[in-house]
């Protein structure tokens, strides 16, 4: 094994830290906010969703679906918010078969969302068509929307939420890890409030 050519664990963690403190946060108009302001906004929003008896929906594909599922778990169990992630295998494959995969999340959001519910949309690239379509439906139904994306600074998801978290790197490992850190932070702090 040639360790001198391989990135060390400490270097990888340092890169994650450097990226984490440079996460970009913007509102729907593209106006910047600090990472701390963004975190406080979402924690407050989660509190309002819980207090009003509304629900949260968390969506993503692949690794982002795993993050969405874990966030669903934490929001439901630890925070006490009714939360859906929509990636039960039989349900997802039925919707994808009947409506096409690109329309599956759109169909879920259309069927399950109500005004003032919260949609959290996670996409490493910010370009997943099925995520973007679901966000558009949620916007039309009056839902609050929070997005987590990465890769291109001009990805369309980054301009779609009421609040948007963007990880400035084009590497799935870094983006997904920091999305997971963000979702853990948000649920941990929402649980404590």
N, CA and C atoms as an extended XYZ file, in Angstrom:
579
Properties=species:S:1:pos:R:3:atomname:S:1:resname:S:1:resid:I:1 pbc="F F F"
N         0.847       -1.180        0.000 N   UNK     1
C         0.000        0.000        0.000 CA  UNK     1
C         0.889        1.239        0.000 C   UNK     1
N         0.627        2.156       -0.901 N   UNK     2
C         1.437        3.366       -1.020 CA  UNK     2
C         0.712        4.533       -0.355 C   UNK     2
N         0.967        4.732        0.921 N   UNK     3
C         0.255        5.773        1.652 CA  UNK     3
C         0.693        7.172        1.264 C   UNK     3
N         1.915        7.333        0.727 N   UNK     4
C         2.360        8.679        0.362 CA  UNK     4
C         1.563        9.258       -0.809 C   UNK     4
N         0.934        8.428       -1.630 N   UNK     5
C         0.140        8.924       -2.755 CA  UNK     5
C        -1.345        9.020       -2.413 C   UNK     5
N        -1.722        8.450       -1.292 N   UNK     6
C        -3.119        8.435       -0.899 CA  UNK     6
C        -3.378        9.585        0.084 C   UNK     6
N        -4.537       10.207       -0.055 N   UNK     7
C        -4.911       11.249        0.903 CA  UNK     7
C        -5.055       10.632        2.288 C   UNK     7
N        -4.566       11.314        3.290 N   UNK     8
C        -4.685       10.818        4.657 CA  UNK     8
C        -6.070       11.139        5.218 C   UNK     8
N        -6.433       10.410        6.252 N   UNK     9
C        -7.710       10.655        6.918 CA  UNK     9
C        -7.733       12.067        7.485 C   UNK     9
N        -6.629       12.479        8.093 N   UNK    10
C        -6.613       13.823        8.684 CA  UNK    10
C        -6.771       14.899        7.618 C   UNK    10
N        -6.178       14.687        6.450 N   UNK    11
C        -6.331       15.666        5.369 CA  UNK    11
C        -7.780       15.694        4.869 C   UNK    11
N        -8.384       14.516        4.730 N   UNK    12
C        -9.778       14.434        4.291 CA  UNK    12
C       -10.683       15.186        5.270 C   UNK    12
N       -10.472       14.955        6.554 N   UNK    13
C       -11.283       15.646        7.569 CA  UNK    13
C       -11.040       17.148        7.542 C   UNK    13
N        -9.793       17.560        7.302 N   UNK    14
C        -9.506       18.993        7.203 CA  UNK    14
C       -10.222       19.592        5.998 C   UNK    14
N       -10.219       18.859        4.877 N   UNK    15
C       -10.951       19.328        3.689 CA  UNK    15
C       -12.442       19.476        3.996 C   UNK    15
N       -13.010       18.504        4.709 N   UNK    16
C       -14.424       18.586        5.087 CA  UNK    16
C       -14.687       19.815        5.950 C   UNK    16
N       -13.814       20.066        6.904 N   UNK    17
C       -13.974       21.241        7.763 CA  UNK    17
C       -13.912       22.520        6.939 C   UNK    17
N       -12.917       22.604        6.047 N   UNK    18
C       -12.774       23.806        5.212 CA  UNK    18
C       -14.011       24.026        4.345 C   UNK    18
N       -14.549       22.949        3.791 N   UNK    19
C       -15.766       23.061        2.987 CA  UNK    19
C       -16.967       23.423        3.855 C   UNK    19
N       -17.045       22.836        5.043 N   UNK    20
C       -18.194       23.081        5.922 CA  UNK    20
C       -18.313       24.551        6.287 C   UNK    20
N       -17.205       25.184        6.598 N   UNK    21
C       -17.289       26.593        6.997 CA  UNK    21
C       -17.495       27.516        5.805 C   UNK    21
N       -17.432       26.937        4.608 N   UNK    22
C       -17.679       27.721        3.396 CA  UNK    22
C       -18.978       27.354        2.694 C   UNK    22
N       -19.863       26.620        3.374 N   UNK    23
C       -21.182       26.325        2.810 CA  UNK    23
C       -21.888       27.648        2.563 C   UNK    23
N       -22.459       27.781        1.382 N   UNK    24
C       -23.164       29.010        1.003 CA  UNK    24
C       -24.652       28.849        1.303 C   UNK    24
N       -25.238       29.897        1.837 N   UNK    25
C       -26.664       29.894        2.159 CA  UNK    25
C       -27.300       31.096        1.484 C   UNK    25
N       -28.385       30.837        0.756 N   UNK    26
C       -29.109       31.920        0.085 CA  UNK    26
C       -30.604       31.730        0.283 C   UNK    26
N       -31.323       32.843        0.137 N   UNK    27
C       -32.779       32.751        0.190 CA  UNK    27
C       -33.322       32.604       -1.228 C   UNK    27
N       -34.622       32.659       -1.365 N   UNK    28
C       -35.272       32.441       -2.663 CA  UNK    28
C       -34.871       33.479       -3.708 C   UNK    28
N       -34.550       34.686       -3.263 N   UNK    29
C       -34.132       35.746       -4.184 CA  UNK    29
C       -32.633       35.697       -4.471 C   UNK    29
N       -31.928       34.746       -3.880 N   UNK    30
C       -30.493       34.633       -4.078 CA  UNK    30
C       -29.678       35.494       -3.131 C   UNK    30
N       -30.339       36.122       -2.163 N   UNK    31
C       -29.626       36.955       -1.197 CA  UNK    31
C       -28.901       36.064       -0.193 C   UNK    31
N       -27.643       36.389        0.122 N   UNK    32
C       -26.863       35.528        1.014 CA  UNK    32
C       -27.260       35.666        2.480 C   UNK    32
N       -27.056       34.595        3.201 N   UNK    33
C       -27.191       34.569        4.659 CA  UNK    33
C       -25.971       33.818        5.185 C   UNK    33
N       -25.655       33.995        6.449 N   UNK    34
C       -24.565       33.213        7.020 CA  UNK    34
C       -25.057       31.790        7.271 C   UNK    34
N       -24.128       30.888        7.437 N   UNK    35
C       -24.480       29.505        7.746 CA  UNK    35
C       -25.264       29.439        9.059 C   UNK    35
N       -24.850       30.221       10.039 N   UNK    36
C       -25.563       30.234       11.319 CA  UNK    36
C       -26.974       30.797       11.176 C   UNK    36
N       -27.137       31.848       10.382 N   UNK    37
C       -28.475       32.397       10.138 CA  UNK    37
C       -29.362       31.364        9.451 C   UNK    37
N       -28.797       30.656        8.476 N   UNK    38
C       -29.555       29.610        7.789 CA  UNK    38
C       -29.977       28.499        8.736 C   UNK    38
N       -29.043       28.072        9.594 N   UNK    39
C       -29.371       27.040       10.572 CA  UNK    39
C       -30.489       27.481       11.500 C   UNK    39
N       -30.399       28.701       12.006 N   UNK    40
C       -31.437       29.232       12.911 CA  UNK    40
C       -32.787       29.325       12.209 C   UNK    40
N       -32.776       29.741       10.933 N   UNK    41
C       -34.019       29.844       10.165 CA  UNK    41
C       -34.710       28.487       10.086 C   UNK    41
N       -33.942       27.439        9.749 N   UNK    42
C       -34.542       26.111        9.579 CA  UNK    42
C       -34.988       25.542       10.925 C   UNK    42
N       -34.205       25.741       11.965 N   UNK    43
C       -34.597       25.255       13.292 CA  UNK    43
C       -35.904       25.921       13.729 C   UNK    43
N       -36.018       27.217       13.499 N   UNK    44
C       -37.260       27.929       13.808 CA  UNK    44
C       -38.418       27.394       12.962 C   UNK    44
N       -38.152       27.162       11.675 N   UNK    45
C       -39.179       26.629       10.781 CA  UNK    45
C       -39.641       25.248       11.245 C   UNK    45
N       -38.702       24.391       11.631 N   UNK    46
C       -39.072       23.071       12.142 CA  UNK    46
C       -39.954       23.200       13.387 C   UNK    46
N       -39.640       24.147       14.247 N   UNK    47
C       -40.470       24.380       15.429 CA  UNK    47
C       -41.880       24.804       15.066 C   UNK    47
N       -41.997       25.674       14.054 N   UNK    48
C       -43.320       26.124       13.618 CA  UNK    48
C       -44.106       24.987       12.975 C   UNK    48
N       -43.420       24.148       12.205 N   UNK    49
C       -44.080       22.993       11.583 CA  UNK    49
C       -44.620       22.066       12.675 C   UNK    49
N       -43.810       21.810       13.685 N   UNK    50
C       -44.244       20.934       14.782 CA  UNK    50
C       -45.418       21.546       15.543 C   UNK    50
N       -45.291       22.803       15.917 N   UNK    51
C       -46.333       23.473       16.711 CA  UNK    51
C       -47.676       23.535       15.982 C   UNK    51
N       -47.629       23.697       14.673 N   UNK    52
C       -48.868       23.830       13.898 CA  UNK    52
C       -49.446       22.486       13.460 C   UNK    52
N       -48.742       21.389       13.775 N   UNK    53
C       -49.237       20.070       13.394 CA  UNK    53
C       -49.069       19.761       11.916 C   UNK    53
N       -48.245       20.536       11.235 N   UNK    54
C       -47.966       20.272        9.823 CA  UNK    54
C       -46.964       19.127        9.727 C   UNK    54
N       -46.619       18.757        8.510 N   UNK    55
C       -45.679       17.661        8.328 CA  UNK    55
C       -44.478       18.109        7.506 C   UNK    55
N       -43.437       17.300        7.571 N   UNK    56
C       -42.243       17.510        6.756 CA  UNK    56
C       -42.132       16.357        5.767 C   UNK    56
N       -41.594       16.665        4.603 N   UNK    57
C       -41.302       15.663        3.584 CA  UNK    57
C       -39.846       15.862        3.208 C   UNK    57
N       -39.085       14.764        3.113 N   UNK    58
C       -37.665       14.848        2.792 CA  UNK    58
C       -37.415       13.937        1.602 C   UNK    58
N       -36.815       14.487        0.528 N   UNK    59
C       -36.624       13.697       -0.689 CA  UNK    59
C       -35.181       13.771       -1.177 C   UNK    59
N       -34.763       12.702       -1.850 N   UNK    60
C       -33.442       12.637       -2.457 CA  UNK    60
C       -33.312       11.338       -3.230 C   UNK    60
N       -32.278       11.234       -4.044 N   UNK    61
C       -31.990       10.034       -4.830 CA  UNK    61
C       -30.671        9.424       -4.359 C   UNK    61
N       -30.561        8.095       -4.415 N   UNK    62
C       -29.297        7.442       -4.087 CA  UNK    62
C       -28.835        7.759       -2.676 C   UNK    62
N       -27.586        8.237       -2.545 N   UNK    63
C       -27.058        8.611       -1.236 CA  UNK    63
C       -27.891        9.684       -0.574 C   UNK    63
N       -28.438       10.588       -1.370 N   UNK    64
C       -29.297       11.642       -0.820 CA  UNK    64
C       -30.601       11.062       -0.276 C   UNK    64
N       -31.076        9.956       -0.862 N   UNK    65
C       -32.267        9.282       -0.325 CA  UNK    65
C       -31.947        8.670        1.035 C   UNK    65
N       -30.723        8.156        1.185 N   UNK    66
C       -30.319        7.614        2.483 CA  UNK    66
C       -30.290        8.722        3.534 C   UNK    66
N       -29.776        9.885        3.162 N   UNK    67
C       -29.761       11.032        4.074 CA  UNK    67
C       -31.198       11.446        4.399 C   UNK    67
N       -32.058       11.468        3.379 N   UNK    68
C       -33.468       11.827        3.582 CA  UNK    68
C       -34.140       10.849        4.540 C   UNK    68
N       -33.874        9.559        4.361 N   UNK    69
C       -34.459        8.554        5.239 CA  UNK    69
C       -33.998        8.712        6.679 C   UNK    69
N       -32.724        9.008        6.847 N   UNK    70
C       -32.204        9.204        8.203 CA  UNK    70
C       -32.790       10.467        8.829 C   UNK    70
N       -32.928       11.518        8.035 N   UNK    71
C       -33.523       12.747        8.561 CA  UNK    71
C       -34.988       12.511        8.929 C   UNK    71
N       -35.697       11.732        8.109 N   UNK    72
C       -37.084       11.381        8.432 CA  UNK    72
C       -37.145       10.701        9.795 C   UNK    72
N       -36.255        9.766        9.995 N   UNK    73
C       -36.174        9.048       11.257 CA  UNK    73
C       -36.004       10.009       12.431 C   UNK    73
N       -35.028       10.908       12.320 N   UNK    74
C       -34.721       11.831       13.413 CA  UNK    74
C       -35.827       12.858       13.629 C   UNK    74
N       -36.389       13.385       12.547 N   UNK    75
C       -37.479       14.356       12.704 CA  UNK    75
C       -38.698       13.707       13.348 C   UNK    75
N       -39.003       12.477       12.953 N   UNK    76
C       -40.165       11.773       13.513 CA  UNK    76
C       -39.928       11.370       14.958 C   UNK    76
N       -38.853       10.635       15.182 N   UNK    77
C       -38.615       10.038       16.491 CA  UNK    77
C       -38.116       11.046       17.518 C   UNK    77
N       -37.109       11.826       17.161 N   UNK    78
C       -36.469       12.714       18.142 CA  UNK    78
C       -37.163       14.068       18.272 C   UNK    78
N       -37.643       14.602       17.143 N   UNK    79
C       -38.218       15.951       17.159 CA  UNK    79
C       -39.740       15.909       17.314 C   UNK    79
N       -40.370       14.833       16.864 N   UNK    80
C       -41.818       14.711       17.007 CA  UNK    80
C       -42.612       15.353       15.886 C   UNK    80
N       -42.000       15.461       14.708 N   UNK    81
C       -42.690       16.008       13.534 CA  UNK    81
C       -43.115       14.843       12.647 C   UNK    81
N       -44.365       14.840       12.207 N   UNK    82
C       -44.799       13.825       11.235 CA  UNK    82
C       -43.981       14.049        9.966 C   UNK    82
N       -43.238       13.021        9.550 N   UNK    83
C       -42.301       13.192        8.442 CA  UNK    83
C       -42.380       12.010        7.486 C   UNK    83
N       -42.342       12.319        6.198 N   UNK    84
C       -42.374       11.316        5.132 CA  UNK    84
C       -41.105       11.427        4.295 C   UNK    84
N       -40.601       10.273        3.822 N   UNK    85
C       -39.447       10.287        2.922 CA  UNK    85
C       -39.761        9.666        1.563 C   UNK    85
N       -40.845        8.976        1.406 N   UNK    86
C       -41.342        8.482        0.107 CA  UNK    86
C       -40.423        7.503       -0.617 C   UNK    86
N       -39.541        6.800        0.063 N   UNK    87
C       -38.748        5.860       -0.712 CA  UNK    87
C       -38.885        4.407       -0.265 C   UNK    87
N       -40.072        4.081        0.216 N   UNK    88
C       -40.423        2.683        0.400 CA  UNK    88
C       -40.326        2.017       -0.976 C   UNK    88
N       -39.651        0.888       -1.053 N   UNK    89
C       -39.347        0.270       -2.350 CA  UNK    89
C       -40.602       -0.031       -3.164 C   UNK    89
N       -41.595       -0.668       -2.572 N   UNK    90
C       -42.775       -1.031       -3.364 CA  UNK    90
C       -43.562        0.206       -3.790 C   UNK    90
N       -43.672        1.194       -2.914 N   UNK    91
C       -44.386        2.420       -3.270 CA  UNK    91
C       -43.638        3.204       -4.349 C   UNK    91
N       -42.321        3.353       -4.174 N   UNK    92
C       -41.532        4.110       -5.155 CA  UNK    92
C       -41.560        3.423       -6.519 C   UNK    92
N       -41.411        2.104       -6.543 N   UNK    93
C       -41.404        1.422       -7.839 CA  UNK    93
C       -42.783        1.454       -8.493 C   UNK    93
N       -43.848        1.415       -7.704 N   UNK    94
C       -45.195        1.530       -8.278 CA  UNK    94
C       -45.390        2.909       -8.901 C   UNK    94
N       -45.002        3.953       -8.180 N   UNK    95
C       -45.138        5.316       -8.722 CA  UNK    95
C       -44.252        5.498       -9.951 C   UNK    95
N       -43.029        4.995       -9.872 N   UNK    96
C       -42.119        5.130      -11.011 CA  UNK    96
C       -42.653        4.368      -12.220 C   UNK    96
N       -43.215        3.185      -11.987 N   UNK    97
C       -43.776        2.399      -13.077 CA  UNK    97
C       -44.971        3.101      -13.712 C   UNK    97
N       -45.842        3.657      -12.890 N   UNK    98
C       -47.068        4.278      -13.393 CA  UNK    98
C       -46.864        5.687      -13.942 C   UNK    98
N       -45.946        6.431      -13.356 N   UNK    99
C       -45.788        7.843      -13.732 CA  UNK    99
C       -44.416        8.181      -14.312 C   UNK    99
N       -43.478        7.218      -14.305 N   UNK   100
C       -42.107        7.486      -14.720 CA  UNK   100
C       -41.310        7.990      -13.529 C   UNK   100
N       -40.057        7.553      -13.428 N   UNK   101
C       -39.257        7.922      -12.259 CA  UNK   101
C       -39.102        9.433      -12.128 C   UNK   101
N       -39.018       10.114      -13.265 N   UNK   102
C       -38.843       11.567      -13.223 CA  UNK   102
C       -40.047       12.268      -12.594 C   UNK   102
N       -41.187       11.585      -12.552 N   UNK   103
C       -42.406       12.174      -11.974 CA  UNK   103
C       -42.794       11.585      -10.618 C   UNK   103
N       -42.025       10.623      -10.129 N   UNK   104
C       -42.431        9.904       -8.916 CA  UNK   104
C       -42.546       10.822       -7.702 C   UNK   104
N       -41.517       11.599       -7.398 N   UNK   105
C       -41.598       12.488       -6.225 CA  UNK   105
C       -42.652       13.570       -6.420 C   UNK   105
N       -42.791       14.027       -7.646 N   UNK   106
C       -43.831       15.013       -7.958 CA  UNK   106
C       -45.206       14.453       -7.578 C   UNK   106
N       -45.446       13.194       -7.931 N   UNK   107
C       -46.726       12.550       -7.606 CA  UNK   107
C       -46.922       12.436       -6.098 C   UNK   107
N       -45.857       12.063       -5.381 N   UNK   108
C       -45.945       11.969       -3.921 CA  UNK   108
C       -46.291       13.320       -3.300 C   UNK   108
N       -45.568       14.355       -3.713 N   UNK   109
C       -45.779       15.684       -3.127 CA  UNK   109
C       -47.175       16.195       -3.464 C   UNK   109
N       -47.623       15.938       -4.684 N   UNK   110
C       -48.978       16.345       -5.074 CA  UNK   110
C       -50.018       15.675       -4.175 C   UNK   110
N       -49.832       14.392       -3.927 N   UNK   111
C       -50.807       13.631       -3.148 CA  UNK   111
C       -50.744       13.933       -1.654 C   UNK   111
N       -49.564       14.119       -1.094 N   UNK   112
C       -49.397       14.156        0.352 CA  UNK   112
C       -49.203       15.538        0.960 C   UNK   112
N       -48.855       16.547        0.183 N   UNK   113
C       -48.527       17.845        0.795 CA  UNK   113
C       -49.752       18.729        0.972 C   UNK   113
N       -49.666       19.568        1.980 N   UNK   114
C       -50.676       20.580        2.261 CA  UNK   114
C       -49.971       21.921        2.442 C   UNK   114
N       -50.724       22.988        2.337 N   UNK   115
C       -50.150       24.315        2.532 CA  UNK   115
C       -49.451       24.386        3.894 C   UNK   115
N       -48.303       25.034        3.902 N   UNK   116
C       -47.470       25.243        5.096 CA  UNK   116
C       -46.755       23.997        5.588 C   UNK   116
N       -46.836       22.878        4.853 N   UNK   117
C       -45.953       21.752        5.130 CA  UNK   117
C       -44.541       22.164        4.722 C   UNK   117
N       -43.565       21.346        5.074 N   UNK   118
C       -42.163       21.613        4.752 CA  UNK   118
C       -41.630       20.530        3.837 C   UNK   118
N       -41.014       20.935        2.730 N   UNK   119
C       -40.301       20.010        1.851 CA  UNK   119
C       -38.814       20.304        1.972 C   UNK   119
N       -38.034       19.276        2.300 N   UNK   120
C       -36.577       19.377        2.306 CA  UNK   120
C       -36.094       18.542        1.134 C   UNK   120
N       -35.486       19.203        0.150 N   UNK   121
C       -35.055       18.552       -1.089 CA  UNK   121
C       -33.533       18.464       -1.098 C   UNK   121
N       -33.013       17.238       -1.240 N   UNK   122
C       -31.574       17.001       -1.189 CA  UNK   122
C       -31.120       16.424       -2.523 C   UNK   122
N       -30.151       17.075       -3.157 N   UNK   123
C       -29.584       16.591       -4.418 CA  UNK   123
C       -28.145       17.069       -4.509 C   UNK   123
N       -27.207       16.127       -4.583 N   UNK   124
C       -25.797       16.519       -4.660 CA  UNK   124
C       -25.537       17.449       -5.829 C   UNK   124
N       -26.078       17.115       -6.999 N   UNK   125
C       -25.847       17.934       -8.194 CA  UNK   125
C       -26.770       19.137       -8.256 C   UNK   125
N       -27.916       19.044       -7.602 N   UNK   126
C       -28.912       20.105       -7.704 CA  UNK   126
C       -29.616       20.121       -9.043 C   UNK   126
N       -29.436       19.047       -9.824 N   UNK   127
C       -30.003       19.005      -11.174 CA  UNK   127
C       -30.942       17.823      -11.400 C   UNK   127
N       -31.266       17.073      -10.378 N   UNK   128
C       -32.130       15.901      -10.539 CA  UNK   128
C       -33.541       16.344      -10.910 C   UNK   128
N       -33.976       15.934      -12.091 N   UNK   129
C       -35.269       16.391      -12.614 CA  UNK   129
C       -36.424       16.022      -11.692 C   UNK   129
N       -36.386       14.823      -11.104 N   UNK   130
C       -37.504       14.418      -10.246 CA  UNK   130
C       -37.570       15.264       -8.972 C   UNK   130
N       -36.445       15.700       -8.475 N   UNK   131
C       -36.415       16.566       -7.290 CA  UNK   131
C       -36.935       17.955       -7.661 C   UNK   131
N       -36.476       18.486       -8.781 N   UNK   132
C       -36.910       19.818       -9.226 CA  UNK   132
C       -38.414       19.856       -9.483 C   UNK   132
N       -38.964       18.781      -10.064 N   UNK   133
C       -40.411       18.737      -10.314 CA  UNK   133
C       -41.191       18.696       -9.002 C   UNK   133
N       -40.697       17.952       -8.038 N   UNK   134
C       -41.368       17.890       -6.738 CA  UNK   134
C       -41.339       19.248       -6.044 C   UNK   134
N       -40.217       19.953       -6.155 N   UNK   135
C       -40.104       21.290       -5.559 CA  UNK   135
C       -41.116       22.236       -6.200 C   UNK   135
N       -41.270       22.148       -7.517 N   UNK   136
C       -42.231       23.018       -8.211 CA  UNK   136
C       -43.659       22.754       -7.724 C   UNK   136
N       -44.008       21.493       -7.532 N   UNK   137
C       -45.342       21.164       -7.024 CA  UNK   137
C       -45.508       21.692       -5.599 C   UNK   137
N       -44.499       21.500       -4.776 N   UNK   138
C       -44.563       21.990       -3.390 CA  UNK   138
C       -44.723       23.504       -3.354 C   UNK   138
N       -44.035       24.196       -4.227 N   UNK   139
C       -44.153       25.660       -4.301 CA  UNK   139
C       -45.592       26.035       -4.648 C   UNK   139
N       -46.175       25.344       -5.620 N   UNK   140
C       -47.544       25.628       -6.027 CA  UNK   140
C       -48.574       25.333       -4.946 C   UNK   140
N       -48.248       24.406       -4.049 N   UNK   141
C       -49.178       24.049       -2.973 CA  UNK   141
C       -48.940       24.861       -1.704 C   UNK   141
N       -48.013       25.799       -1.746 N   UNK   142
C       -47.779       26.671       -0.592 CA  UNK   142
C       -46.940       26.064        0.510 C   UNK   142
N       -46.074       25.133        0.147 N   UNK   143
C       -45.179       24.529        1.137 CA  UNK   143
C       -43.950       25.408        1.362 C   UNK   143
N       -43.356       25.280        2.534 N   UNK   144
C       -42.042       25.854        2.794 CA  UNK   144
C       -41.031       24.904        2.156 C   UNK   144
N       -39.941       25.442        1.607 N   UNK   145
C       -38.968       24.602        0.915 CA  UNK   145
C       -37.561       24.956        1.370 C   UNK   145
N       -36.804       23.914        1.749 N   UNK   146
C       -35.388       24.044        2.086 CA  UNK   146
C       -34.639       23.093        1.165 C   UNK   146
N       -33.550       23.564        0.551 N   UNK   147
C       -32.781       22.710       -0.351 CA  UNK   147
C       -31.352       22.540        0.145 C   UNK   147
N       -30.784       21.383       -0.198 N   UNK   148
C       -29.376       21.091        0.040 CA  UNK   148
C       -28.811       20.598       -1.280 C   UNK   148
N       -27.777       21.256       -1.778 N   UNK   149
C       -27.176       20.855       -3.051 CA  UNK   149
C       -25.669       21.070       -3.013 C   UNK   149
N       -25.035       20.762       -4.136 N   UNK   150
C       -23.595       20.929       -4.298 CA  UNK   150
C       -23.272       21.072       -5.772 C   UNK   150
N       -22.051       20.694       -6.118 N   UNK   151
C       -21.558       20.718       -7.489 CA  UNK   151
C       -21.574       22.134       -8.057 C   UNK   151
N       -22.321       22.400       -9.102 N   UNK   152
C       -22.283       23.704       -9.768 CA  UNK   152
C       -22.951       24.790       -8.931 C   UNK   152
N       -22.290       25.919       -8.858 N   UNK   153
C       -22.826       27.062       -8.114 CA  UNK   153
C       -24.140       27.563       -8.701 C   UNK   153
N       -24.380       27.269       -9.980 N   UNK   154
C       -25.605       27.740      -10.636 CA  UNK   154
C       -26.626       26.612      -10.828 C   UNK   154
N       -26.531       25.552      -10.026 N   UNK   155
C       -27.502       24.465      -10.177 CA  UNK   155
C       -28.907       24.984       -9.872 C   UNK   155
N       -29.914       24.464      -10.573 N   UNK   156
C       -31.271       25.012      -10.429 CA  UNK   156
C       -31.899       24.809       -9.052 C   UNK   156
N       -31.540       23.757       -8.340 N   UNK   157
C       -32.136       23.532       -7.025 CA  UNK   157
C       -31.739       24.643       -6.059 C   UNK   157
N       -30.537       25.155       -6.227 N   UNK   158
C       -30.017       26.193       -5.332 CA  UNK   158
C       -30.845       27.477       -5.379 C   UNK   158
N       -31.628       27.651       -6.397 N   UNK   159
C       -32.469       28.847       -6.535 CA  UNK   159
C       -33.947       28.544       -6.272 C   UNK   159
N       -34.237       27.361       -5.766 N   UNK   160
C       -35.632       26.909       -5.684 CA  UNK   160
C       -36.252       26.956       -4.301 C   UNK   160
N       -35.460       27.036       -3.266 N   UNK   161
C       -36.001       26.973       -1.918 CA  UNK   161
C       -36.204       28.328       -1.279 C   UNK   161
N       -36.959       28.331       -0.201 N   UNK   162
C       -37.045       29.531        0.626 CA  UNK   162
C       -35.685       29.780        1.265 C   UNK   162
N       -34.961       28.678        1.528 N   UNK   163
C       -33.591       28.738        2.007 CA  UNK   163
C       -32.829       27.609        1.342 C   UNK   163
N       -31.609       27.915        0.894 N   UNK   164
C       -30.819       26.965        0.116 CA  UNK   164
C       -29.418       26.843        0.694 C   UNK   164
N       -29.019       25.608        1.015 N   UNK   165
C       -27.661       25.326        1.468 CA  UNK   165
C       -26.897       24.724        0.290 C   UNK   165
N       -25.728       25.283       -0.015 N   UNK   166
C       -24.935       24.833       -1.156 CA  UNK   166
C       -23.518       24.511       -0.692 C   UNK   166
N       -23.073       23.271       -0.944 N   UNK   167
C       -21.714       22.842       -0.620 CA  UNK   167
C       -20.851       23.070       -1.863 C   UNK   167
N       -19.841       23.943       -1.771 N   UNK   168
C       -19.089       24.367       -2.956 CA  UNK   168
C       -17.996       23.391       -3.393 C   UNK   168
N       -18.393       22.197       -3.819 N   UNK   169
C       -17.434       21.220       -4.326 CA  UNK   169
C       -18.179       20.235       -5.228 C   UNK   169
N       -17.459       19.642       -6.175 N   UNK   170
C       -18.061       18.684       -7.113 CA  UNK   170
C       -17.591       17.269       -6.809 C   UNK   170
N       -17.780       16.828       -5.594 N   UNK   171
C       -17.364       15.498       -5.159 CA  UNK   171
C       -18.482       14.911       -4.300 C   UNK   171
N       -19.036       13.782       -4.744 N   UNK   172
C       -20.176       13.207       -4.025 CA  UNK   172
C       -19.879       12.949       -2.554 C   UNK   172
N       -18.703       12.401       -2.260 N   UNK   173
C       -18.376       12.079       -0.872 CA  UNK   173
C       -18.430       13.288        0.033 C   UNK   173
N       -17.800       14.365       -0.393 N   UNK   174
C       -17.801       15.587        0.417 CA  UNK   174
C       -19.206       16.179        0.528 C   UNK   174
N       -19.902       16.273       -0.602 N   UNK   175
C       -21.238       16.887       -0.595 CA  UNK   175
C       -22.188       16.081        0.284 C   UNK   175
N       -22.233       14.771        0.090 N   UNK   176
C       -23.152       13.942        0.870 CA  UNK   176
C       -22.799       13.951        2.355 C   UNK   176
N       -21.513       13.923        2.672 N   UNK   177
C       -21.106       13.961        4.080 CA  UNK   177
C       -21.551       15.257        4.732 C   UNK   177
N       -21.359       16.375        4.050 N   UNK   178
C       -21.755       17.659        4.630 CA  UNK   178
C       -23.270       17.835        4.659 C   UNK   178
N       -23.977       17.259        3.696 N   UNK   179
C       -25.442       17.270        3.786 CA  UNK   179
C       -25.887       16.481        5.024 C   UNK   179
N       -25.235       15.366        5.278 N   UNK   180
C       -25.555       14.570        6.462 CA  UNK   180
C       -25.248       15.348        7.742 C   UNK   180
N       -24.112       16.041        7.773 N   UNK   181
C       -23.769       16.870        8.937 CA  UNK   181
C       -24.842       17.935        9.155 C   UNK   181
N       -25.244       18.608        8.072 N   UNK   182
C       -26.278       19.646        8.184 CA  UNK   182
C       -27.587       19.078        8.728 C   UNK   182
N       -28.024       17.949        8.192 N   UNK   183
C       -29.303       17.392        8.640 CA  UNK   183
C       -29.221       16.935       10.092 C   UNK   183
N       -28.076       16.387       10.500 N   UNK   184
C       -27.908       16.013       11.912 CA  UNK   184
C       -27.929       17.248       12.803 C   UNK   184
N       -27.237       18.295       12.391 N   UNK   185
C       -27.242       19.531       13.175 CA  UNK   185
C       -28.675       20.050       13.332 C   UNK   185
N       -29.395       20.123       12.225 N   UNK   186
C       -30.749       20.680       12.258 CA  UNK   186
C       -31.676       19.865       13.156 C   UNK   186
N       -31.613       18.547       13.047 N   UNK   187
C       -32.494       17.723       13.880 CA  UNK   187
C       -32.046       17.736       15.340 C   UNK   187
N       -30.732       17.718       15.592 N   UNK   188
C       -30.249       17.780       16.976 CA  UNK   188
C       -30.694       19.070       17.653 C   UNK   188
N       -30.543       20.189       16.960 N   UNK   189
C       -30.909       21.475       17.551 CA  UNK   189
C       -32.430       21.635       17.665 C   UNK   189
N       -33.164       21.122       16.680 N   UNK   190
C       -34.631       21.186       16.754 CA  UNK   190
C       -35.138       20.362       17.933 C   UNK   190
N       -34.488       19.246       18.204 N   UNK   191
C       -34.878       18.405       19.339 CA  UNK   191
C       -34.658       19.150       20.656 C   UNK   191
N       -33.600       19.925       20.737 N   UNK   192
C       -33.273       20.633       21.981 CA  UNK   192
C       -34.121       21.873       22.196 C   UNK   192
N       -34.751       22.388       21.131 N   UNK   193
C       -35.571       23.613       21.263 CA  UNK   193
C       -36.984       23.298       21.692 C   UNK   193
